[in-house]
Amino acid sequence: LDYFIREAGEIFGISRNLPINDRGPKRILEYVLHQEDEDEEQNLADATMELFEPALNQEDEPYFSDIDDYDDSE
């Protein structure tokens, strides 16, 4: 199992992100799990932003685009 984890680390470029003396299978798995956790947190943050600030499509008009039509102060 150690061999396969080390080889996967080399194939996927994980090993080059680790110090030369710290490229063991445990460290490779730790790196992968840490990266997955960061990606998950980023996806959650992006989803939260979309929930509270929906992206406007080119077809969508910004909120209050017709406010001048209803402005009684003039």
PyMOL Python script that loads the backbone (N, CA, C, O; Angstrom):
from pymol import cmd

cmd.read_pdbstr("""\
ATOM      1  N   LEU A   1       0.826  -1.185   0.000  1.00  0.00           N
ATOM      2  CA  LEU A   1       0.000   0.000   0.000  1.00  0.00           C
ATOM      3  C   LEU A   1       0.876   1.256   0.000  1.00  0.00           C
ATOM      4  O   LEU A   1       0.568   2.239  -0.675  1.00  0.00           O
ATOM      5  N   ASP A   2       1.967   1.210   0.764  1.00  0.00           N
ATOM      6  CA  ASP A   2       2.886   2.353   0.796  1.00  0.00           C
ATOM      7  C   ASP A   2       3.393   2.690  -0.603  1.00  0.00           C
ATOM      8  O   ASP A   2       3.449   3.854  -0.998  1.00  0.00           O
ATOM      9  N   TYR A   3       3.756   1.655  -1.333  1.00  0.00           N
ATOM     10  CA  TYR A   3       4.289   1.851  -2.683  1.00  0.00           C
ATOM     11  C   TYR A   3       3.268   2.567  -3.573  1.00  0.00           C
ATOM     12  O   TYR A   3       3.611   3.513  -4.282  1.00  0.00           O
ATOM     13  N   PHE A   4       2.016   2.112  -3.531  1.00  0.00           N
ATOM     14  CA  PHE A   4       0.988   2.687  -4.397  1.00  0.00           C
ATOM     15  C   PHE A   4       0.675   4.138  -4.019  1.00  0.00           C
ATOM     16  O   PHE A   4       0.420   4.965  -4.894  1.00  0.00           O
ATOM     17  N   ILE A   5       0.693   4.442  -2.738  1.00  0.00           N
ATOM     18  CA  ILE A   5       0.446   5.821  -2.310  1.00  0.00           C
ATOM     19  C   ILE A   5       1.586   6.721  -2.766  1.00  0.00           C
ATOM     20  O   ILE A   5       1.355   7.836  -3.234  1.00  0.00           O
ATOM     21  N   ARG A   6       2.826   6.233  -2.627  1.00  0.00           N
ATOM     22  CA  ARG A   6       3.982   7.024  -3.079  1.00  0.00           C
ATOM     23  C   ARG A   6       3.930   7.248  -4.594  1.00  0.00           C
ATOM     24  O   ARG A   6       4.185   8.354  -5.070  1.00  0.00           O
ATOM     25  N   GLU A   7       3.603   6.204  -5.341  1.00  0.00           N
ATOM     26  CA  GLU A   7       3.515   6.326  -6.796  1.00  0.00           C
ATOM     27  C   GLU A   7       2.396   7.285  -7.202  1.00  0.00           C
ATOM     28  O   GLU A   7       2.572   8.098  -8.109  1.00  0.00           O
ATOM     29  N   ALA A   8       1.258   7.193  -6.538  1.00  0.00           N
ATOM     30  CA  ALA A   8       0.157   8.115  -6.837  1.00  0.00           C
ATOM     31  C   ALA A   8       0.576   9.548  -6.530  1.00  0.00           C
ATOM     32  O   ALA A   8       0.222  10.473  -7.261  1.00  0.00           O
ATOM     33  N   GLY A   9       1.324   9.728  -5.458  1.00  0.00           N
ATOM     34  CA  GLY A   9       1.834  11.055  -5.119  1.00  0.00           C
ATOM     35  C   GLY A   9       2.731  11.607  -6.208  1.00  0.00           C
ATOM     36  O   GLY A   9       2.684  12.800  -6.508  1.00  0.00           O
ATOM     37  N   GLU A  10       3.546  10.752  -6.801  1.00  0.00           N
ATOM     38  CA  GLU A  10       4.420  11.176  -7.904  1.00  0.00           C
ATOM     39  C   GLU A  10       3.606  11.471  -9.164  1.00  0.00           C
ATOM     40  O   GLU A  10       3.822  12.485  -9.827  1.00  0.00           O
ATOM     41  N   ILE A  11       2.678  10.586  -9.487  1.00  0.00           N
ATOM     42  CA  ILE A  11       1.890  10.733 -10.712  1.00  0.00           C
ATOM     43  C   ILE A  11       1.054  12.008 -10.685  1.00  0.00           C
ATOM     44  O   ILE A  11       0.978  12.723 -11.683  1.00  0.00           O
ATOM     45  N   PHE A  12       0.429  12.292  -9.550  1.00  0.00           N
ATOM     46  CA  PHE A  12      -0.459  13.454  -9.449  1.00  0.00           C
ATOM     47  C   PHE A  12       0.260  14.730  -9.038  1.00  0.00           C
ATOM     48  O   PHE A  12      -0.377  15.767  -8.852  1.00  0.00           O
ATOM     49  N   GLY A  13       1.573  14.666  -8.896  1.00  0.00           N
ATOM     50  CA  GLY A  13       2.346  15.867  -8.593  1.00  0.00           C
ATOM     51  C   GLY A  13       2.269  16.325  -7.154  1.00  0.00           C
ATOM     52  O   GLY A  13       2.640  17.457  -6.842  1.00  0.00           O
ATOM     53  N   ILE A  14       1.800  15.478  -6.288  1.00  0.00           N
ATOM     54  CA  ILE A  14       1.691  15.838  -4.875  1.00  0.00           C
ATOM     55  C   ILE A  14       3.065  15.871  -4.235  1.00  0.00           C
ATOM     56  O   ILE A  14       3.347  16.736  -3.405  1.00  0.00           O
ATOM     57  N   SER A  15       3.910  14.947  -4.611  1.00  0.00           N
ATOM     58  CA  SER A  15       5.233  14.835  -3.988  1.00  0.00           C
ATOM     59  C   SER A  15       6.068  16.090  -4.184  1.00  0.00           C
ATOM     60  O   SER A  15       6.844  16.456  -3.301  1.00  0.00           O
ATOM     61  N   ARG A  16       5.925  16.749  -5.313  1.00  0.00           N
ATOM     62  CA  ARG A  16       6.746  17.944  -5.538  1.00  0.00           C
ATOM     63  C   ARG A  16       6.305  19.113  -4.667  1.00  0.00           C
ATOM     64  O   ARG A  16       7.035  20.097  -4.545  1.00  0.00           O
ATOM     65  N   ASN A  17       5.128  19.025  -4.060  1.00  0.00           N
ATOM     66  CA  ASN A  17       4.662  20.057  -3.137  1.00  0.00           C
ATOM     67  C   ASN A  17       5.115  19.803  -1.705  1.00  0.00           C
ATOM     68  O   ASN A  17       4.859  20.610  -0.811  1.00  0.00           O
ATOM     69  N   LEU A  18       5.784  18.683  -1.496  1.00  0.00           N
ATOM     70  CA  LEU A  18       6.250  18.313  -0.159  1.00  0.00           C
ATOM     71  C   LEU A  18       7.769  18.370  -0.102  1.00  0.00           C
ATOM     72  O   LEU A  18       8.435  18.199  -1.124  1.00  0.00           O
ATOM     73  N   PRO A  19       8.329  18.609   1.093  1.00  0.00           N
ATOM     74  CA  PRO A  19       9.791  18.573   1.222  1.00  0.00           C
ATOM     75  C   PRO A  19      10.332  17.187   0.863  1.00  0.00           C
ATOM     76  O   PRO A  19       9.653  16.179   1.059  1.00  0.00           O
ATOM     77  N   ILE A  20      11.541  17.145   0.344  1.00  0.00           N
ATOM     78  CA  ILE A  20      12.138  15.882  -0.105  1.00  0.00           C
ATOM     79  C   ILE A  20      12.201  14.855   1.020  1.00  0.00           C
ATOM     80  O   ILE A  20      11.967  13.669   0.786  1.00  0.00           O
ATOM     81  N   ASN A  21      12.513  15.291   2.226  1.00  0.00           N
ATOM     82  CA  ASN A  21      12.646  14.340   3.335  1.00  0.00           C
ATOM     83  C   ASN A  21      11.299  14.014   3.993  1.00  0.00           C
ATOM     84  O   ASN A  21      11.269  13.298   4.994  1.00  0.00           O
ATOM     85  N   ASP A  22      10.196  14.522   3.458  1.00  0.00           N
ATOM     86  CA  ASP A  22       8.879  14.296   4.062  1.00  0.00           C
ATOM     87  C   ASP A  22       7.862  13.895   2.997  1.00  0.00           C
ATOM     88  O   ASP A  22       6.795  14.499   2.889  1.00  0.00           O
ATOM     89  N   ARG A  23       8.199  12.875   2.213  1.00  0.00           N
ATOM     90  CA  ARG A  23       7.320  12.424   1.129  1.00  0.00           C
ATOM     91  C   ARG A  23       6.804  11.015   1.362  1.00  0.00           C
ATOM     92  O   ARG A  23       6.647  10.243   0.416  1.00  0.00           O
ATOM     93  N   GLY A  24       6.546  10.685   2.595  1.00  0.00           N
ATOM     94  CA  GLY A  24       6.034   9.363   2.921  1.00  0.00           C
ATOM     95  C   GLY A  24       4.549   9.254   2.623  1.00  0.00           C
ATOM     96  O   GLY A  24       3.881  10.260   2.385  1.00  0.00           O
ATOM     97  N   PRO A  25       4.036   8.034   2.636  1.00  0.00           N
ATOM     98  CA  PRO A  25       2.620   7.821   2.316  1.00  0.00           C
ATOM     99  C   PRO A  25       1.681   8.541   3.287  1.00  0.00           C
ATOM    100  O   PRO A  25       0.634   9.053   2.890  1.00  0.00           O
ATOM    101  N   LYS A  26       2.070   8.573   4.564  1.00  0.00           N
ATOM    102  CA  LYS A  26       1.225   9.257   5.546  1.00  0.00           C
ATOM    103  C   LYS A  26       1.129  10.748   5.216  1.00  0.00           C
ATOM    104  O   LYS A  26       0.048  11.334   5.271  1.00  0.00           O
ATOM    105  N   ARG A  27       2.252  11.346   4.879  1.00  0.00           N
ATOM    106  CA  ARG A  27       2.281  12.782   4.564  1.00  0.00           C
ATOM    107  C   ARG A  27       1.531  13.070   3.267  1.00  0.00           C
ATOM    108  O   ARG A  27       0.871  14.102   3.155  1.00  0.00           O
ATOM    109  N   ILE A  28       1.624  12.173   2.286  1.00  0.00           N
ATOM    110  CA  ILE A  28       0.907  12.340   1.016  1.00  0.00           C
ATOM    111  C   ILE A  28      -0.604  12.313   1.257  1.00  0.00           C
ATOM    112  O   ILE A  28      -1.334  13.161   0.744  1.00  0.00           O
ATOM    113  N   LEU A  29      -1.069  11.337   2.039  1.00  0.00           N
ATOM    114  CA  LEU A  29      -2.497  11.261   2.345  1.00  0.00           C
ATOM    115  C   LEU A  29      -2.960  12.475   3.147  1.00  0.00           C
ATOM    116  O   LEU A  29      -4.054  12.994   2.926  1.00  0.00           O
ATOM    117  N   GLU A  30      -2.128  12.917   4.070  1.00  0.00           N
ATOM    118  CA  GLU A  30      -2.454  14.106   4.859  1.00  0.00           C
ATOM    119  C   GLU A  30      -2.603  15.328   3.946  1.00  0.00           C
ATOM    120  O   GLU A  30      -3.523  16.128   4.113  1.00  0.00           O
ATOM    121  N   TYR A  31      -1.700  15.460   2.995  1.00  0.00           N
ATOM    122  CA  TYR A  31      -1.747  16.576   2.048  1.00  0.00           C
ATOM    123  C   TYR A  31      -3.035  16.529   1.223  1.00  0.00           C
ATOM    124  O   TYR A  31      -3.699  17.551   1.047  1.00  0.00           O
ATOM    125  N   VAL A  32      -3.383  15.353   0.723  1.00  0.00           N
ATOM    126  CA  VAL A  32      -4.590  15.196  -0.098  1.00  0.00           C
ATOM    127  C   VAL A  32      -5.833  15.562   0.710  1.00  0.00           C
ATOM    128  O   VAL A  32      -6.698  16.290   0.222  1.00  0.00           O
ATOM    129  N   LEU A  33      -5.925  15.064   1.931  1.00  0.00           N
ATOM    130  CA  LEU A  33      -7.094  15.352   2.757  1.00  0.00           C
ATOM    131  C   LEU A  33      -7.176  16.834   3.111  1.00  0.00           C
ATOM    132  O   LEU A  33      -8.265  17.406   3.158  1.00  0.00           O
ATOM    133  N   HIS A  34      -6.036  17.448   3.356  1.00  0.00           N
ATOM    134  CA  HIS A  34      -6.015  18.877   3.667  1.00  0.00           C
ATOM    135  C   HIS A  34      -6.480  19.693   2.456  1.00  0.00           C
ATOM    136  O   HIS A  34      -7.249  20.642   2.605  1.00  0.00           O
ATOM    137  N   GLN A  35      -6.017  19.325   1.268  1.00  0.00           N
ATOM    138  CA  GLN A  35      -6.435  20.030   0.054  1.00  0.00           C
ATOM    139  C   GLN A  35      -7.931  19.846  -0.192  1.00  0.00           C
ATOM    140  O   GLN A  35      -8.615  20.785  -0.600  1.00  0.00           O
ATOM    141  N   GLU A  36      -8.430  18.657   0.052  1.00  0.00           N
ATOM    142  CA  GLU A  36      -9.859  18.387  -0.132  1.00  0.00           C
ATOM    143  C   GLU A  36     -10.682  19.245   0.828  1.00  0.00           C
ATOM    144  O   GLU A  36     -11.724  19.784   0.454  1.00  0.00           O
ATOM    145  N   ASP A  37     -10.210  19.366   2.059  1.00  0.00           N
ATOM    146  CA  ASP A  37     -10.908  20.181   3.051  1.00  0.00           C
ATOM    147  C   ASP A  37     -10.926  21.649   2.628  1.00  0.00           C
ATOM    148  O   ASP A  37     -11.951  22.317   2.761  1.00  0.00           O
ATOM    149  N   GLU A  38      -9.809  22.152   2.125  1.00  0.00           N
ATOM    150  CA  GLU A  38      -9.753  23.543   1.661  1.00  0.00           C
ATOM    151  C   GLU A  38     -10.692  23.766   0.478  1.00  0.00           C
ATOM    152  O   GLU A  38     -11.375  24.787   0.409  1.00  0.00           O
ATOM    153  N   ASP A  39     -10.727  22.812  -0.451  1.00  0.00           N
ATOM    154  CA  ASP A  39     -11.623  22.930  -1.607  1.00  0.00           C
ATOM    155  C   ASP A  39     -13.083  22.937  -1.162  1.00  0.00           C
ATOM    156  O   ASP A  39     -13.897  23.699  -1.683  1.00  0.00           O
ATOM    157  N   GLU A  40     -13.403  22.080  -0.196  1.00  0.00           N
ATOM    158  CA  GLU A  40     -14.771  22.009   0.305  1.00  0.00           C
ATOM    159  C   GLU A  40     -15.167  23.322   0.975  1.00  0.00           C
ATOM    160  O   GLU A  40     -16.282  23.807   0.780  1.00  0.00           O
ATOM    161  N   GLU A  41     -14.265  23.895   1.761  1.00  0.00           N
ATOM    162  CA  GLU A  41     -14.544  25.176   2.408  1.00  0.00           C
ATOM    163  C   GLU A  41     -14.739  26.276   1.367  1.00  0.00           C
ATOM    164  O   GLU A  41     -15.614  27.128   1.522  1.00  0.00           O
ATOM    165  N   GLN A  42     -13.935  26.264   0.314  1.00  0.00           N
ATOM    166  CA  GLN A  42     -14.061  27.281  -0.734  1.00  0.00           C
ATOM    167  C   GLN A  42     -15.381  27.131  -1.472  1.00  0.00           C
ATOM    168  O   GLN A  42     -16.042  28.125  -1.773  1.00  0.00           O
ATOM    169  N   ASN A  43     -15.770  25.891  -1.767  1.00  0.00           N
ATOM    170  CA  ASN A  43     -17.045  25.660  -2.446  1.00  0.00           C
ATOM    171  C   ASN A  43     -18.211  26.112  -1.579  1.00  0.00           C
ATOM    172  O   ASN A  43     -19.188  26.661  -2.088  1.00  0.00           O
ATOM    173  N   LEU A  44     -18.114  25.884  -0.270  1.00  0.00           N
ATOM    174  CA  LEU A  44     -19.157  26.321   0.644  1.00  0.00           C
ATOM    175  C   LEU A  44     -19.234  27.841   0.670  1.00  0.00           C
ATOM    176  O   LEU A  44     -20.327  28.408   0.670  1.00  0.00           O
ATOM    177  N   ALA A  45     -18.091  28.500   0.693  1.00  0.00           N
ATOM    178  CA  ALA A  45     -18.067  29.968   0.687  1.00  0.00           C
ATOM    179  C   ALA A  45     -18.662  30.506  -0.614  1.00  0.00           C
ATOM    180  O   ALA A  45     -19.416  31.479  -0.597  1.00  0.00           O
ATOM    181  N   ASP A  46     -18.326  29.877  -1.740  1.00  0.00           N
ATOM    182  CA  ASP A  46     -18.881  30.309  -3.028  1.00  0.00           C
ATOM    183  C   ASP A  46     -20.397  30.129  -3.062  1.00  0.00           C
ATOM    184  O   ASP A  46     -21.119  31.001  -3.544  1.00  0.00           O
ATOM    185  N   ALA A  47     -20.875  28.997  -2.550  1.00  0.00           N
ATOM    186  CA  ALA A  47     -22.314  28.736  -2.532  1.00  0.00           C
ATOM    187  C   ALA A  47     -23.027  29.734  -1.634  1.00  0.00           C
ATOM    188  O   ALA A  47     -24.131  30.176  -1.952  1.00  0.00           O
ATOM    189  N   THR A  48     -22.410  30.090  -0.521  1.00  0.00           N
ATOM    190  CA  THR A  48     -23.003  31.069   0.386  1.00  0.00           C
ATOM    191  C   THR A  48     -23.094  32.425  -0.289  1.00  0.00           C
ATOM    192  O   THR A  48     -24.105  33.115  -0.162  1.00  0.00           O
ATOM    193  N   MET A  49     -22.050  32.813  -1.004  1.00  0.00           N
ATOM    194  CA  MET A  49     -22.069  34.095  -1.708  1.00  0.00           C
ATOM    195  C   MET A  49     -23.175  34.112  -2.761  1.00  0.00           C
ATOM    196  O   MET A  49     -23.859  35.123  -2.919  1.00  0.00           O
ATOM    197  N   GLU A  50     -23.357  33.013  -3.477  1.00  0.00           N
ATOM    198  CA  GLU A  50     -24.411  32.945  -4.487  1.00  0.00           C
ATOM    199  C   GLU A  50     -25.788  33.012  -3.842  1.00  0.00           C
ATOM    200  O   GLU A  50     -26.728  33.552  -4.427  1.00  0.00           O
ATOM    201  N   LEU A  51     -25.904  32.467  -2.644  1.00  0.00           N
ATOM    202  CA  LEU A  51     -27.180  32.479  -1.950  1.00  0.00           C
ATOM    203  C   LEU A  51     -27.574  33.899  -1.565  1.00  0.00           C
ATOM    204  O   LEU A  51     -28.732  34.291  -1.714  1.00  0.00           O
ATOM    205  N   PHE A  52     -26.615  34.662  -1.074  1.00  0.00           N
ATOM    206  CA  PHE A  52     -26.914  36.012  -0.615  1.00  0.00           C
ATOM    207  C   PHE A  52     -26.716  37.079  -1.686  1.00  0.00           C
ATOM    208  O   PHE A  52     -27.297  38.159  -1.587  1.00  0.00           O
ATOM    209  N   GLU A  53     -25.921  36.803  -2.693  1.00  0.00           N
ATOM    210  CA  GLU A  53     -25.694  37.738  -3.792  1.00  0.00           C
ATOM    211  C   GLU A  53     -25.776  36.980  -5.107  1.00  0.00           C
ATOM    212  O   GLU A  53     -24.747  36.651  -5.698  1.00  0.00           O
ATOM    213  N   PRO A  54     -26.991  36.699  -5.572  1.00  0.00           N
ATOM    214  CA  PRO A  54     -27.103  35.914  -6.803  1.00  0.00           C
ATOM    215  C   PRO A  54     -26.430  36.625  -7.973  1.00  0.00           C
ATOM    216  O   PRO A  54     -26.536  37.842  -8.127  1.00  0.00           O
ATOM    217  N   ALA A  55     -25.752  35.857  -8.774  1.00  0.00           N
ATOM    218  CA  ALA A  55     -25.069  36.423  -9.941  1.00  0.00           C
ATOM    219  C   ALA A  55     -26.108  36.849 -10.971  1.00  0.00           C
ATOM    220  O   ALA A  55     -27.088  36.143 -11.210  1.00  0.00           O
ATOM    221  N   LEU A  56     -25.885  37.992 -11.566  1.00  0.00           N
ATOM    222  CA  LEU A  56     -26.794  38.481 -12.598  1.00  0.00           C
ATOM    223  C   LEU A  56     -26.395  37.898 -13.942  1.00  0.00           C
ATOM    224  O   LEU A  56     -25.225  37.931 -14.326  1.00  0.00           O
ATOM    225  N   ASN A  57     -27.356  37.379 -14.634  1.00  0.00           N
ATOM    226  CA  ASN A  57     -27.107  36.931 -15.998  1.00  0.00           C
ATOM    227  C   ASN A  57     -27.163  38.146 -16.905  1.00  0.00           C
ATOM    228  O   ASN A  57     -27.621  39.211 -16.491  1.00  0.00           O
ATOM    229  N   GLN A  58     -26.706  37.997 -18.124  1.00  0.00           N
ATOM    230  CA  GLN A  58     -26.757  39.113 -19.060  1.00  0.00           C
ATOM    231  C   GLN A  58     -28.200  39.508 -19.354  1.00  0.00           C
ATOM    232  O   GLN A  58     -28.477  40.662 -19.681  1.00  0.00           O
ATOM    233  N   GLU A  59     -29.104  38.565 -19.241  1.00  0.00           N
ATOM    234  CA  GLU A  59     -30.507  38.839 -19.510  1.00  0.00           C
ATOM    235  C   GLU A  59     -31.195  39.507 -18.322  1.00  0.00           C
ATOM    236  O   GLU A  59     -32.204  40.191 -18.494  1.00  0.00           O
ATOM    237  N   ASP A  60     -30.659  39.315 -17.125  1.00  0.00           N
ATOM    238  CA  ASP A  60     -31.258  39.884 -15.921  1.00  0.00           C
ATOM    239  C   ASP A  60     -30.949  41.371 -15.821  1.00  0.00           C
ATOM    240  O   ASP A  60     -29.863  41.827 -16.180  1.00  0.00           O
ATOM    241  N   GLU A  61     -31.928  42.112 -15.326  1.00  0.00           N
ATOM    242  CA  GLU A  61     -31.700  43.531 -15.066  1.00  0.00           C
ATOM    243  C   GLU A  61     -31.321  43.685 -13.602  1.00  0.00           C
ATOM    244  O   GLU A  61     -31.808  42.941 -12.752  1.00  0.00           O
ATOM    245  N   PRO A  62     -30.466  44.636 -13.306  1.00  0.00           N
ATOM    246  CA  PRO A  62     -30.133  44.869 -11.897  1.00  0.00           C
ATOM    247  C   PRO A  62     -31.380  45.302 -11.125  1.00  0.00           C
ATOM    248  O   PRO A  62     -32.318  45.858 -11.697  1.00  0.00           O
ATOM    249  N   TYR A  63     -31.372  45.039  -9.821  1.00  0.00           N
ATOM    250  CA  TYR A  63     -32.489  45.465  -8.992  1.00  0.00           C
ATOM    251  C   TYR A  63     -32.658  46.975  -9.097  1.00  0.00           C
ATOM    252  O   TYR A  63     -31.670  47.702  -9.201  1.00  0.00           O
ATOM    253  N   PHE A  64     -33.862  47.437  -9.070  1.00  0.00           N
ATOM    254  CA  PHE A  64     -34.203  48.856  -9.096  1.00  0.00           C
ATOM    255  C   PHE A  64     -33.749  49.546 -10.381  1.00  0.00           C
ATOM    256  O   PHE A  64     -33.456  50.741 -10.357  1.00  0.00           O
ATOM    257  N   SER A  65     -33.686  48.835 -11.483  1.00  0.00           N
ATOM    258  CA  SER A  65     -33.282  49.458 -12.744  1.00  0.00           C
ATOM    259  C   SER A  65     -34.335  50.448 -13.236  1.00  0.00           C
ATOM    260  O   SER A  65     -34.026  51.345 -14.021  1.00  0.00           O
ATOM    261  N   ASP A  66     -35.572  50.291 -12.779  1.00  0.00           N
ATOM    262  CA  ASP A  66     -36.642  51.186 -13.206  1.00  0.00           C
ATOM    263  C   ASP A  66     -37.039  52.172 -12.111  1.00  0.00           C
ATOM    264  O   ASP A  66     -38.153  52.695 -12.128  1.00  0.00           O
ATOM    265  N   ILE A  67     -36.168  52.425 -11.184  1.00  0.00           N
ATOM    266  CA  ILE A  67     -36.505  53.283 -10.050  1.00  0.00           C
ATOM    267  C   ILE A  67     -36.827  54.705 -10.490  1.00  0.00           C
ATOM    268  O   ILE A  67     -37.649  55.373  -9.863  1.00  0.00           O
ATOM    269  N   ASP A  68     -36.193  55.176 -11.560  1.00  0.00           N
ATOM    270  CA  ASP A  68     -36.472  56.530 -12.048  1.00  0.00           C
ATOM    271  C   ASP A  68     -37.919  56.667 -12.528  1.00  0.00           C
ATOM    272  O   ASP A  68     -38.496  57.751 -12.443  1.00  0.00           O
ATOM    273  N   ASP A  69     -38.505  55.581 -13.029  1.00  0.00           N
ATOM    274  CA  ASP A  69     -39.887  55.624 -13.494  1.00  0.00           C
ATOM    275  C   ASP A  69     -40.866  55.865 -12.349  1.00  0.00           C
ATOM    276  O   ASP A  69     -41.943  56.422 -12.559  1.00  0.00           O
ATOM    277  N   TYR A  70     -40.501  55.454 -11.154  1.00  0.00           N
ATOM    278  CA  TYR A  70     -41.398  55.550 -10.007  1.00  0.00           C
ATOM    279  C   TYR A  70     -40.949  56.600  -8.989  1.00  0.00           C
ATOM    280  O   TYR A  70     -41.505  56.668  -7.893  1.00  0.00           O
ATOM    281  N   ASP A  71     -39.977  57.398  -9.325  1.00  0.00           N
ATOM    282  CA  ASP A  71     -39.445  58.398  -8.404  1.00  0.00           C
ATOM    283  C   ASP A  71     -40.374  59.608  -8.386  1.00  0.00           C
ATOM    284  O   ASP A  71     -40.513  60.300  -9.394  1.00  0.00           O
ATOM    285  N   ASP A  72     -41.007  59.865  -7.247  1.00  0.00           N
ATOM    286  CA  ASP A  72     -41.955  60.973  -7.104  1.00  0.00           C
ATOM    287  C   ASP A  72     -41.288  62.263  -6.646  1.00  0.00           C
ATOM    288  O   ASP A  72     -41.959  63.290  -6.554  1.00  0.00           O
ATOM    289  N   SER A  73     -40.015  62.245  -6.361  1.00  0.00           N
ATOM    290  CA  SER A  73     -39.356  63.425  -5.802  1.00  0.00           C
ATOM    291  C   SER A  73     -39.070  64.487  -6.849  1.00  0.00           C
ATOM    292  O   SER A  73     -38.652  65.588  -6.494  1.00  0.00           O
ATOM    293  N   GLU A  74     -39.276  64.201  -8.110  1.00  0.00           N
ATOM    294  CA  GLU A  74     -38.996  65.186  -9.164  1.00  0.00           C
ATOM    295  C   GLU A  74     -40.166  66.075  -9.431  1.00  0.00           C
ATOM    296  O   GLU A  74     -40.090  66.954 -10.289  1.00  0.00           O
TER     297      GLU A  74
END
""", "prot")
cmd.dss("prot")
cmd.show_as("cartoon", "prot")
cmd.util.cbc("prot")
cmd.orient("prot")
